[in-house]
């Protein structure tokens, strides 16, 4: 087995792995889960928004001045 054959085999294996990942990611039965996961970064915006309303200037240290 020479370098050309090994290169061809590795190319085919990587291509099969790529298509497998694409099939897994875009399978219709996983669509709902991925849509829910896409919203996770925004799930706690309400909680953090309320904290920021209470503290008008979080970087303001005027309360600590002597």
PyMOL Python script that loads the backbone (N, CA, C, O; Angstrom):
from pymol import cmd

cmd.read_pdbstr("""\
ATOM      1  N   UNK A   1       0.849  -1.165   0.000  1.00  0.00           N
ATOM      2  CA  UNK A   1       0.000   0.000   0.000  1.00  0.00           C
ATOM      3  C   UNK A   1       0.902   1.238   0.000  1.00  0.00           C
ATOM      4  O   UNK A   1       1.758   1.395   0.870  1.00  0.00           O
ATOM      5  N   UNK A   2       0.698   2.103  -0.976  1.00  0.00           N
ATOM      6  CA  UNK A   2       1.544   3.287  -1.070  1.00  0.00           C
ATOM      7  C   UNK A   2       0.826   4.519  -0.510  1.00  0.00           C
ATOM      8  O   UNK A   2      -0.309   4.428  -0.042  1.00  0.00           O
ATOM      9  N   UNK A   3       1.498   5.661  -0.564  1.00  0.00           N
ATOM     10  CA  UNK A   3       0.970   6.887   0.025  1.00  0.00           C
ATOM     11  C   UNK A   3      -0.300   7.355  -0.692  1.00  0.00           C
ATOM     12  O   UNK A   3      -1.185   7.933  -0.061  1.00  0.00           O
ATOM     13  N   UNK A   4      -0.395   7.117  -1.971  1.00  0.00           N
ATOM     14  CA  UNK A   4      -1.589   7.529  -2.723  1.00  0.00           C
ATOM     15  C   UNK A   4      -2.829   6.771  -2.273  1.00  0.00           C
ATOM     16  O   UNK A   4      -3.913   7.344  -2.160  1.00  0.00           O
ATOM     17  N   UNK A   5      -2.661   5.487  -2.020  1.00  0.00           N
ATOM     18  CA  UNK A   5      -3.785   4.669  -1.564  1.00  0.00           C
ATOM     19  C   UNK A   5      -4.228   5.085  -0.163  1.00  0.00           C
ATOM     20  O   UNK A   5      -5.423   5.200   0.107  1.00  0.00           O
ATOM     21  N   UNK A   6      -3.267   5.308   0.718  1.00  0.00           N
ATOM     22  CA  UNK A   6      -3.613   5.761   2.065  1.00  0.00           C
ATOM     23  C   UNK A   6      -4.300   7.124   2.041  1.00  0.00           C
ATOM     24  O   UNK A   6      -5.228   7.372   2.810  1.00  0.00           O
ATOM     25  N   UNK A   7      -3.848   7.987   1.170  1.00  0.00           N
ATOM     26  CA  UNK A   7      -4.483   9.300   1.032  1.00  0.00           C
ATOM     27  C   UNK A   7      -5.918   9.176   0.539  1.00  0.00           C
ATOM     28  O   UNK A   7      -6.805   9.885   1.014  1.00  0.00           O
ATOM     29  N   UNK A   8      -6.145   8.281  -0.406  1.00  0.00           N
ATOM     30  CA  UNK A   8      -7.498   8.081  -0.928  1.00  0.00           C
ATOM     31  C   UNK A   8      -8.414   7.490   0.137  1.00  0.00           C
ATOM     32  O   UNK A   8      -9.561   7.915   0.276  1.00  0.00           O
ATOM     33  N   UNK A   9      -7.918   6.519   0.884  1.00  0.00           N
ATOM     34  CA  UNK A   9      -8.725   5.904   1.945  1.00  0.00           C
ATOM     35  C   UNK A   9      -9.064   6.927   3.023  1.00  0.00           C
ATOM     36  O   UNK A   9     -10.203   6.979   3.486  1.00  0.00           O
ATOM     37  N   UNK A  10      -8.096   7.736   3.426  1.00  0.00           N
ATOM     38  CA  UNK A  10      -8.364   8.743   4.454  1.00  0.00           C
ATOM     39  C   UNK A  10      -9.333   9.797   3.955  1.00  0.00           C
ATOM     40  O   UNK A  10     -10.162  10.285   4.723  1.00  0.00           O
ATOM     41  N   UNK A  11      -9.246  10.159   2.682  1.00  0.00           N
ATOM     42  CA  UNK A  11     -10.184  11.125   2.114  1.00  0.00           C
ATOM     43  C   UNK A  11     -11.611  10.586   2.144  1.00  0.00           C
ATOM     44  O   UNK A  11     -12.548  11.300   2.500  1.00  0.00           O
ATOM     45  N   UNK A  12     -11.763   9.332   1.769  1.00  0.00           N
ATOM     46  CA  UNK A  12     -13.089   8.714   1.776  1.00  0.00           C
ATOM     47  C   UNK A  12     -13.625   8.629   3.208  1.00  0.00           C
ATOM     48  O   UNK A  12     -14.802   8.909   3.436  1.00  0.00           O
ATOM     49  N   UNK A  13     -12.795   8.251   4.167  1.00  0.00           N
ATOM     50  CA  UNK A  13     -13.247   8.164   5.556  1.00  0.00           C
ATOM     51  C   UNK A  13     -13.663   9.521   6.110  1.00  0.00           C
ATOM     52  O   UNK A  13     -14.676   9.622   6.803  1.00  0.00           O
ATOM     53  N   UNK A  14     -12.903  10.552   5.816  1.00  0.00           N
ATOM     54  CA  UNK A  14     -13.246  11.892   6.279  1.00  0.00           C
ATOM     55  C   UNK A  14     -14.538  12.369   5.614  1.00  0.00           C
ATOM     56  O   UNK A  14     -15.365  13.015   6.257  1.00  0.00           O
ATOM     57  N   UNK A  15     -14.713  12.056   4.341  1.00  0.00           N
ATOM     58  CA  UNK A  15     -15.934  12.437   3.637  1.00  0.00           C
ATOM     59  C   UNK A  15     -17.154  11.731   4.233  1.00  0.00           C
ATOM     60  O   UNK A  15     -18.204  12.350   4.402  1.00  0.00           O
ATOM     61  N   UNK A  16     -17.024  10.448   4.549  1.00  0.00           N
ATOM     62  CA  UNK A  16     -18.117   9.703   5.165  1.00  0.00           C
ATOM     63  C   UNK A  16     -18.442  10.294   6.545  1.00  0.00           C
ATOM     64  O   UNK A  16     -19.614  10.432   6.896  1.00  0.00           O
ATOM     65  N   UNK A  17     -17.425  10.639   7.315  1.00  0.00           N
ATOM     66  CA  UNK A  17     -17.649  11.245   8.628  1.00  0.00           C
ATOM     67  C   UNK A  17     -18.348  12.596   8.484  1.00  0.00           C
ATOM     68  O   UNK A  17     -19.252  12.909   9.259  1.00  0.00           O
ATOM     69  N   UNK A  18     -17.942  13.389   7.509  1.00  0.00           N
ATOM     70  CA  UNK A  18     -18.561  14.695   7.277  1.00  0.00           C
ATOM     71  C   UNK A  18     -20.034  14.552   6.944  1.00  0.00           C
ATOM     72  O   UNK A  18     -20.873  15.251   7.513  1.00  0.00           O
ATOM     73  N   UNK A  19     -20.354  13.647   6.023  1.00  0.00           N
ATOM     74  CA  UNK A  19     -21.753  13.447   5.661  1.00  0.00           C
ATOM     75  C   UNK A  19     -22.550  12.862   6.826  1.00  0.00           C
ATOM     76  O   UNK A  19     -23.738  13.153   6.965  1.00  0.00           O
ATOM     77  N   UNK A  20     -21.923  12.053   7.650  1.00  0.00           N
ATOM     78  CA  UNK A  20     -22.601  11.530   8.836  1.00  0.00           C
ATOM     79  C   UNK A  20     -22.958  12.632   9.818  1.00  0.00           C
ATOM     80  O   UNK A  20     -24.060  12.640  10.367  1.00  0.00           O
ATOM     81  N   UNK A  21     -22.047  13.553  10.043  1.00  0.00           N
ATOM     82  CA  UNK A  21     -22.313  14.677  10.942  1.00  0.00           C
ATOM     83  C   UNK A  21     -23.401  15.577  10.344  1.00  0.00           C
ATOM     84  O   UNK A  21     -24.284  16.045  11.063  1.00  0.00           O
ATOM     85  N   UNK A  22     -23.338  15.816   9.042  1.00  0.00           N
ATOM     86  CA  UNK A  22     -24.377  16.631   8.397  1.00  0.00           C
ATOM     87  C   UNK A  22     -25.745  15.962   8.509  1.00  0.00           C
ATOM     88  O   UNK A  22     -26.739  16.628   8.798  1.00  0.00           O
ATOM     89  N   UNK A  23     -25.800  14.660   8.283  1.00  0.00           N
ATOM     90  CA  UNK A  23     -27.063  13.941   8.404  1.00  0.00           C
ATOM     91  C   UNK A  23     -27.585  14.033   9.837  1.00  0.00           C
ATOM     92  O   UNK A  23     -28.776  14.256  10.050  1.00  0.00           O
ATOM     93  N   UNK A  24     -26.698  13.861  10.818  1.00  0.00           N
ATOM     94  CA  UNK A  24     -27.106  13.935  12.218  1.00  0.00           C
ATOM     95  C   UNK A  24     -27.636  15.327  12.568  1.00  0.00           C
ATOM     96  O   UNK A  24     -28.651  15.453  13.252  1.00  0.00           O
ATOM     97  N   UNK A  25     -26.953  16.362  12.101  1.00  0.00           N
ATOM     98  CA  UNK A  25     -27.322  17.726  12.465  1.00  0.00           C
ATOM     99  C   UNK A  25     -28.618  18.182  11.800  1.00  0.00           C
ATOM    100  O   UNK A  25     -29.371  18.957  12.389  1.00  0.00           O
ATOM    101  N   UNK A  26     -28.883  17.718  10.598  1.00  0.00           N
ATOM    102  CA  UNK A  26     -30.038  18.205   9.854  1.00  0.00           C
ATOM    103  C   UNK A  26     -31.175  17.199   9.768  1.00  0.00           C
ATOM    104  O   UNK A  26     -32.094  17.380   8.969  1.00  0.00           O
ATOM    105  N   UNK A  27     -31.136  16.156  10.564  1.00  0.00           N
ATOM    106  CA  UNK A  27     -32.222  15.175  10.574  1.00  0.00           C
ATOM    107  C   UNK A  27     -33.492  15.844  11.109  1.00  0.00           C
ATOM    108  O   UNK A  27     -33.437  16.559  12.110  1.00  0.00           O
ATOM    109  N   UNK A  28     -34.608  15.624  10.468  1.00  0.00           N
ATOM    110  CA  UNK A  28     -35.858  16.281  10.888  1.00  0.00           C
ATOM    111  C   UNK A  28     -36.276  15.970  12.326  1.00  0.00           C
ATOM    112  O   UNK A  28     -36.893  16.812  12.979  1.00  0.00           O
ATOM    113  N   UNK A  29     -35.957  14.796  12.821  1.00  0.00           N
ATOM    114  CA  UNK A  29     -36.400  14.465  14.179  1.00  0.00           C
ATOM    115  C   UNK A  29     -35.635  15.236  15.250  1.00  0.00           C
ATOM    116  O   UNK A  29     -36.064  15.251  16.405  1.00  0.00           O
ATOM    117  N   UNK A  30     -34.524  15.872  14.909  1.00  0.00           N
ATOM    118  CA  UNK A  30     -33.748  16.648  15.872  1.00  0.00           C
ATOM    119  C   UNK A  30     -34.014  18.150  15.780  1.00  0.00           C
ATOM    120  O   UNK A  30     -33.442  18.928  16.543  1.00  0.00           O
ATOM    121  N   UNK A  31     -34.865  18.556  14.863  1.00  0.00           N
ATOM    122  CA  UNK A  31     -35.098  19.980  14.628  1.00  0.00           C
ATOM    123  C   UNK A  31     -35.633  20.684  15.876  1.00  0.00           C
ATOM    124  O   UNK A  31     -35.148  21.762  16.221  1.00  0.00           O
ATOM    125  N   UNK A  32     -36.607  20.108  16.552  1.00  0.00           N
ATOM    126  CA  UNK A  32     -37.191  20.743  17.728  1.00  0.00           C
ATOM    127  C   UNK A  32     -36.146  20.930  18.830  1.00  0.00           C
ATOM    128  O   UNK A  32     -36.088  21.985  19.463  1.00  0.00           O
ATOM    129  N   UNK A  33     -35.324  19.906  19.056  1.00  0.00           N
ATOM    130  CA  UNK A  33     -34.292  20.001  20.097  1.00  0.00           C
ATOM    131  C   UNK A  33     -33.307  21.113  19.785  1.00  0.00           C
ATOM    132  O   UNK A  33     -32.951  21.891  20.670  1.00  0.00           O
ATOM    133  N   UNK A  34     -32.861  21.199  18.532  1.00  0.00           N
ATOM    134  CA  UNK A  34     -31.886  22.220  18.169  1.00  0.00           C
ATOM    135  C   UNK A  34     -32.498  23.620  18.231  1.00  0.00           C
ATOM    136  O   UNK A  34     -31.801  24.579  18.561  1.00  0.00           O
ATOM    137  N   UNK A  35     -33.795  23.752  17.917  1.00  0.00           N
ATOM    138  CA  UNK A  35     -34.437  25.056  18.035  1.00  0.00           C
ATOM    139  C   UNK A  35     -34.510  25.486  19.497  1.00  0.00           C
ATOM    140  O   UNK A  35     -34.299  26.658  19.807  1.00  0.00           O
ATOM    141  N   UNK A  36     -34.804  24.552  20.394  1.00  0.00           N
ATOM    142  CA  UNK A  36     -34.825  24.865  21.824  1.00  0.00           C
ATOM    143  C   UNK A  36     -33.425  25.211  22.325  1.00  0.00           C
ATOM    144  O   UNK A  36     -33.259  26.142  23.112  1.00  0.00           O
ATOM    145  N   UNK A  37     -32.425  24.466  21.872  1.00  0.00           N
ATOM    146  CA  UNK A  37     -31.048  24.742  22.282  1.00  0.00           C
ATOM    147  C   UNK A  37     -30.567  26.098  21.774  1.00  0.00           C
ATOM    148  O   UNK A  37     -29.761  26.758  22.430  1.00  0.00           O
ATOM    149  N   UNK A  38     -31.055  26.511  20.613  1.00  0.00           N
ATOM    150  CA  UNK A  38     -30.648  27.798  20.058  1.00  0.00           C
ATOM    151  C   UNK A  38     -31.160  28.959  20.901  1.00  0.00           C
ATOM    152  O   UNK A  38     -30.583  30.046  20.871  1.00  0.00           O
ATOM    153  N   UNK A  39     -32.241  28.741  21.657  1.00  0.00           N
ATOM    154  CA  UNK A  39     -32.816  29.798  22.480  1.00  0.00           C
ATOM    155  C   UNK A  39     -32.202  29.858  23.879  1.00  0.00           C
ATOM    156  O   UNK A  39     -32.503  30.783  24.633  1.00  0.00           O
ATOM    157  N   UNK A  40     -31.365  28.914  24.241  1.00  0.00           N
ATOM    158  CA  UNK A  40     -30.785  28.866  25.586  1.00  0.00           C
ATOM    159  C   UNK A  40     -30.017  30.130  25.996  1.00  0.00           C
ATOM    160  O   UNK A  40     -30.154  30.561  27.141  1.00  0.00           O
ATOM    161  N   UNK A  41     -29.222  30.738  25.120  1.00  0.00           N
ATOM    162  CA  UNK A  41     -28.500  31.940  25.554  1.00  0.00           C
ATOM    163  C   UNK A  41     -29.422  33.083  25.971  1.00  0.00           C
ATOM    164  O   UNK A  41     -29.016  33.960  26.734  1.00  0.00           O
ATOM    165  N   UNK A  42     -30.660  33.078  25.475  1.00  0.00           N
ATOM    166  CA  UNK A  42     -31.592  34.151  25.776  1.00  0.00           C
ATOM    167  C   UNK A  42     -32.559  33.788  26.899  1.00  0.00           C
ATOM    168  O   UNK A  42     -33.419  34.596  27.250  1.00  0.00           O
ATOM    169  N   UNK A  43     -32.436  32.607  27.459  1.00  0.00           N
ATOM    170  CA  UNK A  43     -33.393  32.131  28.453  1.00  0.00           C
ATOM    171  C   UNK A  43     -33.335  32.917  29.754  1.00  0.00           C
ATOM    172  O   UNK A  43     -34.366  33.081  30.406  1.00  0.00           O
ATOM    173  N   UNK A  44     -32.179  33.403  30.150  1.00  0.00           N
ATOM    174  CA  UNK A  44     -32.078  34.111  31.425  1.00  0.00           C
ATOM    175  C   UNK A  44     -31.994  35.627  31.251  1.00  0.00           C
ATOM    176  O   UNK A  44     -31.583  36.325  32.178  1.00  0.00           O
ATOM    177  N   UNK A  45     -32.368  36.144  30.099  1.00  0.00           N
ATOM    178  CA  UNK A  45     -32.338  37.586  29.890  1.00  0.00           C
ATOM    179  C   UNK A  45     -33.293  38.318  30.820  1.00  0.00           C
ATOM    180  O   UNK A  45     -32.982  39.424  31.262  1.00  0.00           O
ATOM    181  N   UNK A  46     -34.442  37.737  31.129  1.00  0.00           N
ATOM    182  CA  UNK A  46     -35.392  38.387  32.029  1.00  0.00           C
ATOM    183  C   UNK A  46     -34.795  38.547  33.421  1.00  0.00           C
ATOM    184  O   UNK A  46     -34.947  39.598  34.043  1.00  0.00           O
ATOM    185  N   UNK A  47     -34.124  37.525  33.910  1.00  0.00           N
ATOM    186  CA  UNK A  47     -33.543  37.580  35.255  1.00  0.00           C
ATOM    187  C   UNK A  47     -32.409  38.601  35.316  1.00  0.00           C
ATOM    188  O   UNK A  47     -32.331  39.369  36.275  1.00  0.00           O
ATOM    189  N   UNK A  48     -31.544  38.627  34.332  1.00  0.00           N
ATOM    190  CA  UNK A  48     -30.431  39.576  34.363  1.00  0.00           C
ATOM    191  C   UNK A  48     -30.903  40.984  34.076  1.00  0.00           C
ATOM    192  O   UNK A  48     -30.293  41.940  34.553  1.00  0.00           O
ATOM    193  N   UNK A  49     -31.972  41.143  33.311  1.00  0.00           N
ATOM    194  CA  UNK A  49     -32.509  42.465  33.044  1.00  0.00           C
ATOM    195  C   UNK A  49     -33.021  43.124  34.304  1.00  0.00           C
ATOM    196  O   UNK A  49     -32.859  44.333  34.472  1.00  0.00           O
ATOM    197  N   UNK A  50     -33.634  42.365  35.196  1.00  0.00           N
ATOM    198  CA  UNK A  50     -34.146  42.913  36.444  1.00  0.00           C
ATOM    199  C   UNK A  50     -33.006  43.337  37.362  1.00  0.00           C
ATOM    200  O   UNK A  50     -33.124  44.329  38.081  1.00  0.00           O
ATOM    201  N   UNK A  51     -31.911  42.597  37.343  1.00  0.00           N
ATOM    202  CA  UNK A  51     -30.761  42.964  38.176  1.00  0.00           C
ATOM    203  C   UNK A  51     -30.167  44.287  37.717  1.00  0.00           C
ATOM    204  O   UNK A  51     -29.772  45.114  38.539  1.00  0.00           O
ATOM    205  N   UNK A  52     -30.102  44.486  36.407  1.00  0.00           N
ATOM    206  CA  UNK A  52     -29.511  45.711  35.882  1.00  0.00           C
ATOM    207  C   UNK A  52     -30.411  46.919  36.115  1.00  0.00           C
ATOM    208  O   UNK A  52     -29.920  48.044  36.213  1.00  0.00           O
ATOM    209  N   UNK A  53     -31.725  46.702  36.203  1.00  0.00           N
ATOM    210  CA  UNK A  53     -32.619  47.813  36.482  1.00  0.00           C
ATOM    211  C   UNK A  53     -32.421  48.333  37.895  1.00  0.00           C
ATOM    212  O   UNK A  53     -32.543  49.535  38.131  1.00  0.00           O
ATOM    213  N   UNK A  54     -32.123  47.462  38.828  1.00  0.00           N
ATOM    214  CA  UNK A  54     -31.937  47.869  40.207  1.00  0.00           C
ATOM    215  C   UNK A  54     -30.655  48.667  40.381  1.00  0.00           C
ATOM    216  O   UNK A  54     -30.603  49.583  41.201  1.00  0.00           O
ATOM    217  N   UNK A  55     -29.642  48.338  39.636  1.00  0.00           N
ATOM    218  CA  UNK A  55     -28.343  48.989  39.741  1.00  0.00           C
ATOM    219  C   UNK A  55     -28.143  49.846  38.506  1.00  0.00           C
ATOM    220  O   UNK A  55     -27.719  49.343  37.466  1.00  0.00           O
ATOM    221  N   UNK A  56     -28.449  51.158  38.607  1.00  0.00           N
ATOM    222  CA  UNK A  56     -28.414  52.033  37.443  1.00  0.00           C
ATOM    223  C   UNK A  56     -27.034  52.116  36.808  1.00  0.00           C
ATOM    224  O   UNK A  56     -26.910  52.065  35.584  1.00  0.00           O
ATOM    225  N   UNK A  57     -26.004  52.243  37.624  1.00  0.00           N
ATOM    226  CA  UNK A  57     -24.643  52.380  37.117  1.00  0.00           C
ATOM    227  C   UNK A  57     -23.757  51.356  37.813  1.00  0.00           C
ATOM    228  O   UNK A  57     -23.176  51.656  38.856  1.00  0.00           O
ATOM    229  N   UNK A  58     -23.642  50.159  37.259  1.00  0.00           N
ATOM    230  CA  UNK A  58     -22.870  49.128  37.950  1.00  0.00           C
ATOM    231  C   UNK A  58     -21.395  49.483  38.106  1.00  0.00           C
ATOM    232  O   UNK A  58     -20.754  49.004  39.041  1.00  0.00           O
ATOM    233  N   UNK A  59     -20.847  50.291  37.238  1.00  0.00           N
ATOM    234  CA  UNK A  59     -19.447  50.657  37.341  1.00  0.00           C
ATOM    235  C   UNK A  59     -19.210  51.899  38.176  1.00  0.00           C
ATOM    236  O   UNK A  59     -18.063  52.270  38.428  1.00  0.00           O
ATOM    237  N   UNK A  60     -20.288  52.549  38.608  1.00  0.00           N
ATOM    238  CA  UNK A  60     -20.182  53.786  39.359  1.00  0.00           C
ATOM    239  C   UNK A  60     -19.816  53.489  40.817  1.00  0.00           C
ATOM    240  O   UNK A  60     -20.537  52.763  41.501  1.00  0.00           O
ATOM    241  N   UNK A  61     -18.721  54.035  41.283  1.00  0.00           N
ATOM    242  CA  UNK A  61     -18.288  53.785  42.653  1.00  0.00           C
ATOM    243  C   UNK A  61     -18.455  55.031  43.518  1.00  0.00           C
ATOM    244  O   UNK A  61     -17.695  55.236  44.464  1.00  0.00           O
ATOM    245  N   UNK A  62     -19.450  55.866  43.197  1.00  0.00           N
ATOM    246  CA  UNK A  62     -19.645  57.101  43.953  1.00  0.00           C
ATOM    247  C   UNK A  62     -20.086  56.823  45.376  1.00  0.00           C
ATOM    248  O   UNK A  62     -19.895  57.676  46.243  1.00  0.00           O
ATOM    249  N   UNK A  63     -20.675  55.648  45.659  1.00  0.00           N
ATOM    250  CA  UNK A  63     -21.084  55.310  47.010  1.00  0.00           C
ATOM    251  C   UNK A  63     -19.889  55.034  47.901  1.00  0.00           C
ATOM    252  O   UNK A  63     -20.005  55.122  49.123  1.00  0.00           O
ATOM    253  N   UNK A  64     -18.744  54.704  47.324  1.00  0.00           N
ATOM    254  CA  UNK A  64     -17.566  54.337  48.102  1.00  0.00           C
ATOM    255  C   UNK A  64     -16.653  55.528  48.391  1.00  0.00           C
ATOM    256  O   UNK A  64     -15.651  55.376  49.089  1.00  0.00           O
ATOM    257  N   UNK A  65     -16.974  56.673  47.883  1.00  0.00           N
ATOM    258  CA  UNK A  65     -16.118  57.845  48.108  1.00  0.00           C
ATOM    259  C   UNK A  65     -16.188  58.289  49.556  1.00  0.00           C
ATOM    260  O   UNK A  65     -17.242  58.198  50.185  1.00  0.00           O
ATOM    261  N   UNK A  66     -15.087  58.764  50.082  1.00  0.00           N
ATOM    262  CA  UNK A  66     -15.045  59.223  51.475  1.00  0.00           C
ATOM    263  C   UNK A  66     -15.356  60.680  51.569  1.00  0.00           C
ATOM    264  O   UNK A  66     -15.366  61.239  52.666  1.00  0.00           O
TER     265      UNK A  66
END
""", "prot")
cmd.dss("prot")
cmd.show_as("cartoon", "prot")
cmd.util.cbc("prot")
cmd.orient("prot")
